[in-house]
Amino acid sequence: MGLMELILTVCSLAHPGQCDDRHLQFASQGSLKACMFNAQPYMAQWIGDHPDVHIIKWRCAYPGKEQESL
């Protein structure tokens, strides 16, 4: 089982122009495309812990490589 990185672009609810990327790593056996489909439960859990921001986009990459998947 390898590591996959879910990269979330989040923006502050109080200041919508303040956005940044957050990197979450998790174990995965799938491809980058499979990560995109399986990311939603991870995002839901993360956003539940961070109610002051909202996710505007996300992508998957292998750790250390910010290669956007299609």
mmCIF file as Biopython writes it, N, C-alpha, C and O atoms, coordinates in Angstrom:
data_model
#
loop_
_atom_site.group_PDB
_atom_site.id
_atom_site.type_symbol
_atom_site.label_atom_id
_atom_site.label_alt_id
_atom_site.label_comp_id
_atom_site.label_asym_id
_atom_site.label_entity_id
_atom_site.label_seq_id
_atom_site.pdbx_PDB_ins_code
_atom_site.Cartn_x
_atom_site.Cartn_y
_atom_site.Cartn_z
_atom_site.occupancy
_atom_site.B_iso_or_equiv
_atom_site.auth_seq_id
_atom_site.auth_asym_id
_atom_site.pdbx_PDB_model_num
ATOM 1   N N  . MET A ? 1  ? 0.842   -1.176 0.000   1.0 0.0 1  A 1 
ATOM 2   C CA . MET A ? 1  ? 0.000   0.000  0.000   1.0 0.0 1  A 1 
ATOM 3   C C  . MET A ? 1  ? 0.887   1.238  0.000   1.0 0.0 1  A 1 
ATOM 4   O O  . MET A ? 1  ? 1.822   1.326  0.796   1.0 0.0 1  A 1 
ATOM 5   N N  . GLY A ? 2  ? 0.607   2.196  -0.880  1.0 0.0 2  A 1 
ATOM 6   C CA . GLY A ? 2  ? 1.405   3.403  -0.969  1.0 0.0 2  A 1 
ATOM 7   C C  . GLY A ? 2  ? 0.688   4.605  -0.407  1.0 0.0 2  A 1 
ATOM 8   O O  . GLY A ? 2  ? -0.487  4.540  -0.046  1.0 0.0 2  A 1 
ATOM 9   N N  . LEU A ? 3  ? 1.408   5.693  -0.339  1.0 0.0 3  A 1 
ATOM 10  C CA . LEU A ? 3  ? 0.811   6.937  0.139   1.0 0.0 3  A 1 
ATOM 11  C C  . LEU A ? 3  ? 0.297   7.759  -1.034  1.0 0.0 3  A 1 
ATOM 12  O O  . LEU A ? 3  ? 0.862   7.746  -2.127  1.0 0.0 3  A 1 
ATOM 13  N N  . MET A ? 4  ? -0.779  8.465  -0.775  1.0 0.0 4  A 1 
ATOM 14  C CA . MET A ? 4  ? -1.369  9.374  -1.738  1.0 0.0 4  A 1 
ATOM 15  C C  . MET A ? 4  ? -1.547  10.699 -1.012  1.0 0.0 4  A 1 
ATOM 16  O O  . MET A ? 4  ? -1.743  10.724 0.203   1.0 0.0 4  A 1 
ATOM 17  N N  . GLU A ? 5  ? -1.479  11.783 -1.745  1.0 0.0 5  A 1 
ATOM 18  C CA . GLU A ? 5  ? -1.663  13.097 -1.148  1.0 0.0 5  A 1 
ATOM 19  C C  . GLU A ? 5  ? -2.886  13.757 -1.765  1.0 0.0 5  A 1 
ATOM 20  O O  . GLU A ? 5  ? -3.009  13.859 -2.986  1.0 0.0 5  A 1 
ATOM 21  N N  . LEU A ? 6  ? -3.779  14.199 -0.905  1.0 0.0 6  A 1 
ATOM 22  C CA . LEU A ? 6  ? -4.955  14.944 -1.322  1.0 0.0 6  A 1 
ATOM 23  C C  . LEU A ? 6  ? -4.653  16.412 -1.047  1.0 0.0 6  A 1 
ATOM 24  O O  . LEU A ? 6  ? -4.398  16.799 0.093   1.0 0.0 6  A 1 
ATOM 25  N N  . ILE A ? 7  ? -4.684  17.217 -2.088  1.0 0.0 7  A 1 
ATOM 26  C CA . ILE A ? 7  ? -4.351  18.639 -1.966  1.0 0.0 7  A 1 
ATOM 27  C C  . ILE A ? 7  ? -5.642  19.428 -2.108  1.0 0.0 7  A 1 
ATOM 28  O O  . ILE A ? 7  ? -6.271  19.438 -3.167  1.0 0.0 7  A 1 
ATOM 29  N N  . LEU A ? 8  ? -6.023  20.087 -1.022  1.0 0.0 8  A 1 
ATOM 30  C CA . LEU A ? 8  ? -7.249  20.871 -0.990  1.0 0.0 8  A 1 
ATOM 31  C C  . LEU A ? 8  ? -6.910  22.348 -1.120  1.0 0.0 8  A 1 
ATOM 32  O O  . LEU A ? 8  ? -6.023  22.845 -0.427  1.0 0.0 8  A 1 
ATOM 33  N N  . THR A ? 9  ? -7.597  23.040 -1.985  1.0 0.0 9  A 1 
ATOM 34  C CA . THR A ? 9  ? -7.508  24.495 -2.016  1.0 0.0 9  A 1 
ATOM 35  C C  . THR A ? 9  ? -8.704  24.996 -1.233  1.0 0.0 9  A 1 
ATOM 36  O O  . THR A ? 9  ? -9.853  24.769 -1.613  1.0 0.0 9  A 1 
ATOM 37  N N  . VAL A ? 10 ? -8.421  25.685 -0.129  1.0 0.0 10 A 1 
ATOM 38  C CA . VAL A ? 10 ? -9.485  26.148 0.766   1.0 0.0 10 A 1 
ATOM 39  C C  . VAL A ? 10 ? -9.434  27.661 0.895   1.0 0.0 10 A 1 
ATOM 40  O O  . VAL A ? 10 ? -8.371  28.275 0.802   1.0 0.0 10 A 1 
ATOM 41  N N  . CYS A ? 11 ? -10.607 28.253 1.113   1.0 0.0 11 A 1 
ATOM 42  C CA . CYS A ? 11 ? -10.717 29.689 1.301   1.0 0.0 11 A 1 
ATOM 43  C C  . CYS A ? 11 ? -11.447 29.961 2.608   1.0 0.0 11 A 1 
ATOM 44  O O  . CYS A ? 11 ? -12.352 29.221 2.996   1.0 0.0 11 A 1 
ATOM 45  N N  . SER A ? 12 ? -11.047 31.016 3.270   1.0 0.0 12 A 1 
ATOM 46  C CA . SER A ? 12 ? -11.667 31.436 4.513   1.0 0.0 12 A 1 
ATOM 47  C C  . SER A ? 12 ? -13.093 31.897 4.254   1.0 0.0 12 A 1 
ATOM 48  O O  . SER A ? 12 ? -13.346 32.593 3.270   1.0 0.0 12 A 1 
ATOM 49  N N  . LEU A ? 13 ? -14.028 31.520 5.120   1.0 0.0 13 A 1 
ATOM 50  C CA . LEU A ? 13 ? -15.399 32.003 4.989   1.0 0.0 13 A 1 
ATOM 51  C C  . LEU A ? 13 ? -15.477 33.485 5.359   1.0 0.0 13 A 1 
ATOM 52  O O  . LEU A ? 13 ? -16.258 34.231 4.768   1.0 0.0 13 A 1 
ATOM 53  N N  . ALA A ? 14 ? -14.679 33.909 6.324   1.0 0.0 14 A 1 
ATOM 54  C CA . ALA A ? 14 ? -14.689 35.302 6.761   1.0 0.0 14 A 1 
ATOM 55  C C  . ALA A ? 14 ? -14.000 36.226 5.754   1.0 0.0 14 A 1 
ATOM 56  O O  . ALA A ? 14 ? -14.375 37.390 5.615   1.0 0.0 14 A 1 
ATOM 57  N N  . HIS A ? 15 ? -12.993 35.703 5.056   1.0 0.0 15 A 1 
ATOM 58  C CA . HIS A ? 15 ? -12.222 36.483 4.084   1.0 0.0 15 A 1 
ATOM 59  C C  . HIS A ? 15 ? -12.056 35.647 2.819   1.0 0.0 15 A 1 
ATOM 60  O O  . HIS A ? 15 ? -11.012 35.022 2.632   1.0 0.0 15 A 1 
ATOM 61  N N  . PRO A ? 16 ? -13.066 35.621 1.944   1.0 0.0 16 A 1 
ATOM 62  C CA . PRO A ? 16 ? -13.063 34.733 0.776   1.0 0.0 16 A 1 
ATOM 63  C C  . PRO A ? 16 ? -11.850 34.857 -0.136  1.0 0.0 16 A 1 
ATOM 64  O O  . PRO A ? 16 ? -11.550 33.926 -0.883  1.0 0.0 16 A 1 
ATOM 65  N N  . GLY A ? 17 ? -11.155 35.973 -0.092  1.0 0.0 17 A 1 
ATOM 66  C CA . GLY A ? 17 ? -9.974  36.145 -0.931  1.0 0.0 17 A 1 
ATOM 67  C C  . GLY A ? 17 ? -8.733  35.492 -0.366  1.0 0.0 17 A 1 
ATOM 68  O O  . GLY A ? 17 ? -7.703  35.435 -1.038  1.0 0.0 17 A 1 
ATOM 69  N N  . GLN A ? 18 ? -8.813  34.999 0.855   1.0 0.0 18 A 1 
ATOM 70  C CA . GLN A ? 18 ? -7.667  34.335 1.486   1.0 0.0 18 A 1 
ATOM 71  C C  . GLN A ? 18 ? -7.792  32.826 1.292   1.0 0.0 18 A 1 
ATOM 72  O O  . GLN A ? 18 ? -8.561  32.155 1.979   1.0 0.0 18 A 1 
ATOM 73  N N  . CYS A ? 19 ? -7.028  32.319 0.355   1.0 0.0 19 A 1 
ATOM 74  C CA . CYS A ? 19 ? -7.074  30.894 0.015   1.0 0.0 19 A 1 
ATOM 75  C C  . CYS A ? 19 ? -5.671  30.314 0.087   1.0 0.0 19 A 1 
ATOM 76  O O  . CYS A ? 19 ? -4.688  31.014 -0.154  1.0 0.0 19 A 1 
ATOM 77  N N  . ASP A ? 20 ? -5.585  29.038 0.416   1.0 0.0 20 A 1 
ATOM 78  C CA . ASP A ? 20 ? -4.300  28.342 0.393   1.0 0.0 20 A 1 
ATOM 79  C C  . ASP A ? 20 ? -4.540  26.851 0.229   1.0 0.0 20 A 1 
ATOM 80  O O  . ASP A ? 20 ? -5.673  26.376 0.306   1.0 0.0 20 A 1 
ATOM 81  N N  . ASP A ? 21 ? -3.464  26.128 0.004   1.0 0.0 21 A 1 
ATOM 82  C CA . ASP A ? 21 ? -3.534  24.681 -0.177  1.0 0.0 21 A 1 
ATOM 83  C C  . ASP A ? 21 ? -3.243  23.969 1.134   1.0 0.0 21 A 1 
ATOM 84  O O  . ASP A ? 21 ? -2.379  24.383 1.906   1.0 0.0 21 A 1 
ATOM 85  N N  . ARG A ? 22 ? -3.972  22.905 1.367   1.0 0.0 22 A 1 
ATOM 86  C CA . ARG A ? 22 ? -3.741  22.021 2.515   1.0 0.0 22 A 1 
ATOM 87  C C  . ARG A ? 22 ? -3.452  20.635 1.958   1.0 0.0 22 A 1 
ATOM 88  O O  . ARG A ? 22 ? -4.115  20.184 1.024   1.0 0.0 22 A 1 
ATOM 89  N N  . HIS A ? 23 ? -2.469  19.966 2.528   1.0 0.0 23 A 1 
ATOM 90  C CA . HIS A ? 23 ? -2.026  18.661 2.039   1.0 0.0 23 A 1 
ATOM 91  C C  . HIS A ? 23 ? -2.369  17.596 3.068   1.0 0.0 23 A 1 
ATOM 92  O O  . HIS A ? 23 ? -1.952  17.679 4.223   1.0 0.0 23 A 1 
ATOM 93  N N  . LEU A ? 24 ? -3.138  16.587 2.640   1.0 0.0 24 A 1 
ATOM 94  C CA . LEU A ? 24 ? -3.500  15.469 3.497   1.0 0.0 24 A 1 
ATOM 95  C C  . LEU A ? 24 ? -2.936  14.196 2.880   1.0 0.0 24 A 1 
ATOM 96  O O  . LEU A ? 24 ? -3.118  13.954 1.687   1.0 0.0 24 A 1 
ATOM 97  N N  . GLN A ? 25 ? -2.264  13.392 3.668   1.0 0.0 25 A 1 
ATOM 98  C CA . GLN A ? 25 ? -1.720  12.136 3.160   1.0 0.0 25 A 1 
ATOM 99  C C  . GLN A ? 25 ? -2.506  10.966 3.735   1.0 0.0 25 A 1 
ATOM 100 O O  . GLN A ? 25 ? -2.923  10.992 4.892   1.0 0.0 25 A 1 
ATOM 101 N N  . PHE A ? 26 ? -2.703  9.938  2.910   1.0 0.0 26 A 1 
ATOM 102 C CA . PHE A ? 26 ? -3.387  8.734  3.354   1.0 0.0 26 A 1 
ATOM 103 C C  . PHE A ? 26 ? -2.910  7.550  2.534   1.0 0.0 26 A 1 
ATOM 104 O O  . PHE A ? 26 ? -2.363  7.708  1.442   1.0 0.0 26 A 1 
ATOM 105 N N  . ALA A ? 27 ? -3.125  6.369  3.076   1.0 0.0 27 A 1 
ATOM 106 C CA . ALA A ? 27 ? -2.713  5.145  2.391   1.0 0.0 27 A 1 
ATOM 107 C C  . ALA A ? 27 ? -3.714  4.830  1.287   1.0 0.0 27 A 1 
ATOM 108 O O  . ALA A ? 27 ? -4.925  4.925  1.484   1.0 0.0 27 A 1 
ATOM 109 N N  . SER A ? 28 ? -3.192  4.455  0.126   1.0 0.0 28 A 1 
ATOM 110 C CA . SER A ? 28 ? -4.053  4.148  -1.005  1.0 0.0 28 A 1 
ATOM 111 C C  . SER A ? 28 ? -3.389  3.125  -1.908  1.0 0.0 28 A 1 
ATOM 112 O O  . SER A ? 28 ? -2.168  3.115  -2.068  1.0 0.0 28 A 1 
ATOM 113 N N  . GLN A ? 29 ? -4.201  2.271  -2.491  1.0 0.0 29 A 1 
ATOM 114 C CA . GLN A ? 29 ? -3.694  1.300  -3.456  1.0 0.0 29 A 1 
ATOM 115 C C  . GLN A ? 29 ? -4.016  1.727  -4.881  1.0 0.0 29 A 1 
ATOM 116 O O  . GLN A ? 29 ? -3.536  1.123  -5.840  1.0 0.0 29 A 1 
ATOM 117 N N  . GLY A ? 30 ? -4.818  2.757  -5.015  1.0 0.0 30 A 1 
ATOM 118 C CA . GLY A ? 30 ? -5.314  3.138  -6.331  1.0 0.0 30 A 1 
ATOM 119 C C  . GLY A ? 30 ? -4.449  4.142  -7.052  1.0 0.0 30 A 1 
ATOM 120 O O  . GLY A ? 30 ? -3.375  4.530  -6.593  1.0 0.0 30 A 1 
ATOM 121 N N  . SER A ? 31 ? -4.954  4.545  -8.189  1.0 0.0 31 A 1 
ATOM 122 C CA . SER A ? 31 ? -4.303  5.534  -9.049  1.0 0.0 31 A 1 
ATOM 123 C C  . SER A ? 31 ? -4.717  6.937  -8.617  1.0 0.0 31 A 1 
ATOM 124 O O  . SER A ? 31 ? -5.529  7.105  -7.707  1.0 0.0 31 A 1 
ATOM 125 N N  . LEU A ? 32 ? -4.152  7.934  -9.278  1.0 0.0 32 A 1 
ATOM 126 C CA . LEU A ? 32 ? -4.550  9.307  -9.008  1.0 0.0 32 A 1 
ATOM 127 C C  . LEU A ? 32 ? -6.027  9.523  -9.331  1.0 0.0 32 A 1 
ATOM 128 O O  . LEU A ? 32 ? -6.727  10.236 -8.612  1.0 0.0 32 A 1 
ATOM 129 N N  . LYS A ? 33 ? -6.484  8.921  -10.386 1.0 0.0 33 A 1 
ATOM 130 C CA . LYS A ? 33 ? -7.894  9.047  -10.764 1.0 0.0 33 A 1 
ATOM 131 C C  . LYS A ? 33 ? -8.793  8.408  -9.704  1.0 0.0 33 A 1 
ATOM 132 O O  . LYS A ? 33 ? -9.834  8.968  -9.361  1.0 0.0 33 A 1 
ATOM 133 N N  . ALA A ? 34 ? -8.405  7.249  -9.187  1.0 0.0 34 A 1 
ATOM 134 C CA . ALA A ? 34 ? -9.179  6.601  -8.125  1.0 0.0 34 A 1 
ATOM 135 C C  . ALA A ? 34 ? -9.189  7.475  -6.875  1.0 0.0 34 A 1 
ATOM 136 O O  . ALA A ? 34 ? -10.202 7.551  -6.179  1.0 0.0 34 A 1 
ATOM 137 N N  . CYS A ? 35 ? -8.082  8.126  -6.590  1.0 0.0 35 A 1 
ATOM 138 C CA . CYS A ? 35 ? -8.004  9.043  -5.451  1.0 0.0 35 A 1 
ATOM 139 C C  . CYS A ? 35 ? -9.044  10.141 -5.585  1.0 0.0 35 A 1 
ATOM 140 O O  . CYS A ? 35 ? -9.710  10.482 -4.608  1.0 0.0 35 A 1 
ATOM 141 N N  . MET A ? 36 ? -9.195  10.695 -6.771  1.0 0.0 36 A 1 
ATOM 142 C CA . MET A ? 36 ? -10.172 11.770 -6.985  1.0 0.0 36 A 1 
ATOM 143 C C  . MET A ? 36 ? -11.583 11.303 -6.644  1.0 0.0 36 A 1 
ATOM 144 O O  . MET A ? 36 ? -12.364 12.053 -6.060  1.0 0.0 36 A 1 
ATOM 145 N N  . PHE A ? 37 ? -11.906 10.074 -7.006  1.0 0.0 37 A 1 
ATOM 146 C CA . PHE A ? 37 ? -13.244 9.547  -6.735  1.0 0.0 37 A 1 
ATOM 147 C C  . PHE A ? 37 ? -13.430 9.173  -5.271  1.0 0.0 37 A 1 
ATOM 148 O O  . PHE A ? 37 ? -14.541 9.253  -4.746  1.0 0.0 37 A 1 
ATOM 149 N N  . ASN A ? 38 ? -12.360 8.768  -4.613  1.0 0.0 38 A 1 
ATOM 150 C CA . ASN A ? 38 ? -12.441 8.319  -3.222  1.0 0.0 38 A 1 
ATOM 151 C C  . ASN A ? 38 ? -12.143 9.413  -2.206  1.0 0.0 38 A 1 
ATOM 152 O O  . ASN A ? 38 ? -12.154 9.148  -1.004  1.0 0.0 38 A 1 
ATOM 153 N N  . ALA A ? 39 ? -11.880 10.614 -2.649  1.0 0.0 39 A 1 
ATOM 154 C CA . ALA A ? 39 ? -11.459 11.697 -1.771  1.0 0.0 39 A 1 
ATOM 155 C C  . ALA A ? 39 ? -12.591 12.291 -0.935  1.0 0.0 39 A 1 
ATOM 156 O O  . ALA A ? 39 ? -12.324 12.869 0.119   1.0 0.0 39 A 1 
ATOM 157 N N  . GLN A ? 40 ? -13.811 12.170 -1.360  1.0 0.0 40 A 1 
ATOM 158 C CA . GLN A ? 40 ? -14.903 12.885 -0.711  1.0 0.0 40 A 1 
ATOM 159 C C  . GLN A ? 40 ? -15.095 12.564 0.771   1.0 0.0 40 A 1 
ATOM 160 O O  . GLN A ? 40 ? -15.360 13.487 1.541   1.0 0.0 40 A 1 
ATOM 161 N N  . PRO A ? 41 ? -14.978 11.317 1.214   1.0 0.0 41 A 1 
ATOM 162 C CA . PRO A ? 41 ? -15.102 11.087 2.663   1.0 0.0 41 A 1 
ATOM 163 C C  . PRO A ? 41 ? -13.990 11.765 3.461   1.0 0.0 41 A 1 
ATOM 164 O O  . PRO A ? 41 ? -14.234 12.252 4.564   1.0 0.0 41 A 1 
ATOM 165 N N  . TYR A ? 42 ? -12.781 11.802 2.921   1.0 0.0 42 A 1 
ATOM 166 C CA . TYR A ? 42 ? -11.673 12.482 3.593   1.0 0.0 42 A 1 
ATOM 167 C C  . TYR A ? 42 ? -11.939 13.986 3.666   1.0 0.0 42 A 1 
ATOM 168 O O  . TYR A ? 42 ? -11.682 14.626 4.686   1.0 0.0 42 A 1 
ATOM 169 N N  . MET A ? 43 ? -12.455 14.536 2.572   1.0 0.0 43 A 1 
ATOM 170 C CA . MET A ? 43 ? -12.756 15.964 2.555   1.0 0.0 43 A 1 
ATOM 171 C C  . MET A ? 43 ? -13.881 16.293 3.522   1.0 0.0 43 A 1 
ATOM 172 O O  . MET A ? 43 ? -13.819 17.310 4.212   1.0 0.0 43 A 1 
ATOM 173 N N  . ALA A ? 44 ? -14.900 15.457 3.585   1.0 0.0 44 A 1 
ATOM 174 C CA . ALA A ? 44 ? -16.023 15.693 4.495   1.0 0.0 44 A 1 
ATOM 175 C C  . ALA A ? 44 ? -15.549 15.684 5.946   1.0 0.0 44 A 1 
ATOM 176 O O  . ALA A ? 44 ? -15.948 16.534 6.742   1.0 0.0 44 A 1 
ATOM 177 N N  . GLN A ? 45 ? -14.705 14.731 6.279   1.0 0.0 45 A 1 
ATOM 178 C CA . GLN A ? 45 ? -14.176 14.671 7.644   1.0 0.0 45 A 1 
ATOM 179 C C  . GLN A ? 45 ? -13.326 15.903 7.939   1.0 0.0 45 A 1 
ATOM 180 O O  . GLN A ? 45 ? -13.443 16.498 9.010   1.0 0.0 45 A 1 
ATOM 181 N N  . TRP A ? 46 ? -12.477 16.284 6.999   1.0 0.0 46 A 1 
ATOM 182 C CA . TRP A ? 46 ? -11.590 17.418 7.206   1.0 0.0 46 A 1 
ATOM 183 C C  . TRP A ? 46 ? -12.386 18.713 7.365   1.0 0.0 46 A 1 
ATOM 184 O O  . TRP A ? 46 ? -12.101 19.508 8.260   1.0 0.0 46 A 1 
ATOM 185 N N  . ILE A ? 47 ? -13.377 18.928 6.505   1.0 0.0 47 A 1 
ATOM 186 C CA . ILE A ? 47 ? -14.149 20.167 6.567   1.0 0.0 47 A 1 
ATOM 187 C C  . ILE A ? 47 ? -14.989 20.212 7.839   1.0 0.0 47 A 1 
ATOM 188 O O  . ILE A ? 47 ? -15.276 21.294 8.350   1.0 0.0 47 A 1 
ATOM 189 N N  . GLY A ? 48 ? -15.387 19.052 8.356   1.0 0.0 48 A 1 
ATOM 190 C CA . GLY A ? 48 ? -16.095 19.011 9.635   1.0 0.0 48 A 1 
ATOM 191 C C  . GLY A ? 48 ? -15.221 19.495 10.778  1.0 0.0 48 A 1 
ATOM 192 O O  . GLY A ? 48 ? -15.721 20.059 11.752  1.0 0.0 48 A 1 
ATOM 193 N N  . ASP A ? 49 ? -13.925 19.277 10.663  1.0 0.0 49 A 1 
ATOM 194 C CA . ASP A ? 49 ? -12.971 19.726 11.680  1.0 0.0 49 A 1 
ATOM 195 C C  . ASP A ? 49 ? -12.502 21.163 11.446  1.0 0.0 49 A 1 
ATOM 196 O O  . ASP A ? 49 ? -11.859 21.748 12.318  1.0 0.0 49 A 1 
ATOM 197 N N  . HIS A ? 50 ? -12.814 21.736 10.285  1.0 0.0 50 A 1 
ATOM 198 C CA . HIS A ? 50 ? -12.362 23.083 9.919   1.0 0.0 50 A 1 
ATOM 199 C C  . HIS A ? 50 ? -13.547 23.876 9.342   1.0 0.0 50 A 1 
ATOM 200 O O  . HIS A ? 50 ? -13.552 24.194 8.153   1.0 0.0 50 A 1 
ATOM 201 N N  . PRO A ? 51 ? -14.546 24.194 10.172  1.0 0.0 51 A 1 
ATOM 202 C CA . PRO A ? 51 ? -15.762 24.847 9.658   1.0 0.0 51 A 1 
ATOM 203 C C  . PRO A ? 51 ? -15.583 26.300 9.234   1.0 0.0 51 A 1 
ATOM 204 O O  . PRO A ? 51 ? -16.516 26.903 8.705   1.0 0.0 51 A 1 
ATOM 205 N N  . ASP A ? 52 ? -14.413 26.866 9.454   1.0 0.0 52 A 1 
ATOM 206 C CA . ASP A ? 52 ? -14.181 28.264 9.094   1.0 0.0 52 A 1 
ATOM 207 C C  . ASP A ? 52 ? -13.691 28.448 7.663   1.0 0.0 52 A 1 
ATOM 208 O O  . ASP A ? 52 ? -13.451 29.577 7.236   1.0 0.0 52 A 1 
ATOM 209 N N  . VAL A ? 53 ? -13.539 27.362 6.918   1.0 0.0 53 A 1 
ATOM 210 C CA . VAL A ? 53 ? -13.094 27.431 5.528   1.0 0.0 53 A 1 
ATOM 211 C C  . VAL A ? 53 ? -14.000 26.575 4.649   1.0 0.0 53 A 1 
ATOM 212 O O  . VAL A ? 53 ? -14.761 25.743 5.144   1.0 0.0 53 A 1 
ATOM 213 N N  . HIS A ? 54 ? -13.907 26.789 3.348   1.0 0.0 54 A 1 
ATOM 214 C CA . HIS A ? 54 ? -14.606 25.913 2.405   1.0 0.0 54 A 1 
ATOM 215 C C  . HIS A ? 54 ? -13.638 25.500 1.312   1.0 0.0 54 A 1 
ATOM 216 O O  . HIS A ? 54 ? -12.712 26.235 0.970   1.0 0.0 54 A 1 
ATOM 217 N N  . ILE A ? 55 ? -13.863 24.328 0.777   1.0 0.0 55 A 1 
ATOM 218 C CA . ILE A ? 55 ? -13.006 23.762 -0.261  1.0 0.0 55 A 1 
ATOM 219 C C  . ILE A ? 55 ? -13.502 24.260 -1.614  1.0 0.0 55 A 1 
ATOM 220 O O  . ILE A ? 55 ? -14.679 24.120 -1.948  1.0 0.0 55 A 1 
ATOM 221 N N  . ILE A ? 56 ? -12.585 24.843 -2.388  1.0 0.0 56 A 1 
ATOM 222 C CA . ILE A ? 56 ? -12.988 25.316 -3.719  1.0 0.0 56 A 1 
ATOM 223 C C  . ILE A ? 56 ? -12.517 24.372 -4.829  1.0 0.0 56 A 1 
ATOM 224 O O  . ILE A ? 56 ? -13.105 24.342 -5.910  1.0 0.0 56 A 1 
ATOM 225 N N  . LYS A ? 57 ? -11.463 23.607 -4.562  1.0 0.0 57 A 1 
ATOM 226 C CA . LYS A ? 57 ? -11.033 22.581 -5.520  1.0 0.0 57 A 1 
ATOM 227 C C  . LYS A ? 57 ? -10.110 21.603 -4.804  1.0 0.0 57 A 1 
ATOM 228 O O  . LYS A ? 57 ? -9.609  21.881 -3.714  1.0 0.0 57 A 1 
ATOM 229 N N  . TRP A ? 58 ? -9.898  20.461 -5.435  1.0 0.0 58 A 1 
ATOM 230 C CA . TRP A ? 58 ? -9.002  19.461 -4.871  1.0 0.0 58 A 1 
ATOM 231 C C  . TRP A ? 58 ? -8.357  18.670 -5.990  1.0 0.0 58 A 1 
ATOM 232 O O  . TRP A ? 58 ? -8.860  18.607 -7.112  1.0 0.0 58 A 1 
ATOM 233 N N  . ARG A ? 59 ? -7.237  18.074 -5.653  1.0 0.0 59 A 1 
ATOM 234 C CA . ARG A ? 59 ? -6.533  17.218 -6.606  1.0 0.0 59 A 1 
ATOM 235 C C  . ARG A ? 59 ? -5.735  16.184 -5.817  1.0 0.0 59 A 1 
ATOM 236 O O  . ARG A ? 59 ? -5.536  16.326 -4.611  1.0 0.0 59 A 1 
ATOM 237 N N  . CYS A ? 60 ? -5.298  15.178 -6.490  1.0 0.0 60 A 1 
ATOM 238 C CA . CYS A ? 60 ? -4.499  14.128 -5.872  1.0 0.0 60 A 1 
ATOM 239 C C  . CYS A ? 60 ? -3.109  14.120 -6.504  1.0 0.0 60 A 1 
ATOM 240 O O  . CYS A ? 60 ? -2.940  14.459 -7.676  1.0 0.0 60 A 1 
ATOM 241 N N  . ALA A ? 61 ? -2.137  13.734 -5.716  1.0 0.0 61 A 1 
ATOM 242 C CA . ALA A ? 61 ? -0.753  13.649 -6.199  1.0 0.0 61 A 1 
ATOM 243 C C  . ALA A ? 61 ? -0.036  12.606 -5.358  1.0 0.0 61 A 1 
ATOM 244 O O  . ALA A ? 61 ? -0.497  12.220 -4.284  1.0 0.0 61 A 1 
ATOM 245 N N  . TYR A ? 62 ? 1.088   12.166 -5.869  1.0 0.0 62 A 1 
ATOM 246 C CA . TYR A ? 62 ? 1.956   11.317 -5.068  1.0 0.0 62 A 1 
ATOM 247 C C  . TYR A ? 62 ? 2.760   12.239 -4.163  1.0 0.0 62 A 1 
ATOM 248 O O  . TYR A ? 62 ? 3.176   13.308 -4.609  1.0 0.0 62 A 1 
ATOM 249 N N  . PRO A ? 63 ? 2.993   11.866 -2.909  1.0 0.0 63 A 1 
ATOM 250 C CA . PRO A ? 63 ? 3.707   12.761 -1.977  1.0 0.0 63 A 1 
ATOM 251 C C  . PRO A ? 63 ? 5.009   13.290 -2.586  1.0 0.0 63 A 1 
ATOM 252 O O  . PRO A ? 63 ? 5.815   12.538 -3.134  1.0 0.0 63 A 1 
ATOM 253 N N  . GLY A ? 64 ? 5.184   14.607 -2.471  1.0 0.0 64 A 1 
ATOM 254 C CA . GLY A ? 64 ? 6.377   15.250 -2.992  1.0 0.0 64 A 1 
ATOM 255 C C  . GLY A ? 64 ? 6.279   15.662 -4.449  1.0 0.0 64 A 1 
ATOM 256 O O  . GLY A ? 64 ? 7.179   16.315 -4.976  1.0 0.0 64 A 1 
ATOM 257 N N  . LYS A ? 65 ? 5.186   15.280 -5.101  1.0 0.0 65 A 1 
ATOM 258 C CA . LYS A ? 65 ? 4.996   15.618 -6.520  1.0 0.0 65 A 1 
ATOM 259 C C  . LYS A ? 65 ? 3.619   16.239 -6.673  1.0 0.0 65 A 1 
ATOM 260 O O  . LYS A ? 65 ? 2.608   15.548 -6.551  1.0 0.0 65 A 1 
ATOM 261 N N  . GLU A ? 66 ? 3.574   17.516 -6.935  1.0 0.0 66 A 1 
ATOM 262 C CA . GLU A ? 66 ? 2.279   18.188 -7.095  1.0 0.0 66 A 1 
ATOM 263 C C  . GLU A ? 66 ? 1.828   18.120 -8.542  1.0 0.0 66 A 1 
ATOM 264 O O  . GLU A ? 66 ? 1.692   19.135 -9.225  1.0 0.0 66 A 1 
ATOM 265 N N  . GLN A ? 67 ? 1.606   16.934 -8.973  1.0 0.0 67 A 1 
ATOM 266 C CA . GLN A ? 67 ? 1.179   16.664 -10.334 1.0 0.0 67 A 1 
ATOM 267 C C  . GLN A ? 67 ? -0.327  16.559 -10.317 1.0 0.0 67 A 1 
ATOM 268 O O  . GLN A ? 67 ? -0.874  15.642 -9.705  1.0 0.0 67 A 1 
ATOM 269 N N  . GLU A ? 68 ? -0.998  17.462 -10.964 1.0 0.0 68 A 1 
ATOM 270 C CA . GLU A ? 68 ? -2.447  17.467 -10.936 1.0 0.0 68 A 1 
ATOM 271 C C  . GLU A ? 68 ? -2.979  16.325 -11.800 1.0 0.0 68 A 1 
ATOM 272 O O  . GLU A ? 68 ? -2.516  16.096 -12.918 1.0 0.0 68 A 1 
ATOM 273 N N  . SER A ? 69 ? -3.962  15.618 -11.250 1.0 0.0 69 A 1 
ATOM 274 C CA . SER A ? 69 ? -4.565  14.521 -12.013 1.0 0.0 69 A 1 
ATOM 275 C C  . SER A ? 69 ? -5.714  15.047 -12.849 1.0 0.0 69 A 1 
ATOM 276 O O  . SER A ? 69 ? -6.223  16.142 -12.609 1.0 0.0 69 A 1 
ATOM 277 N N  . LEU A ? 70 ? -6.110  14.270 -13.819 1.0 0.0 70 A 1 
ATOM 278 C CA . LEU A ? 70 ? -7.208  14.652 -14.691 1.0 0.0 70 A 1 
ATOM 279 C C  . LEU A ? 70 ? -8.488  14.009 -14.259 1.0 0.0 70 A 1 
ATOM 280 O O  . LEU A ? 70 ? -9.527  14.220 -14.884 1.0 0.0 70 A 1 
#
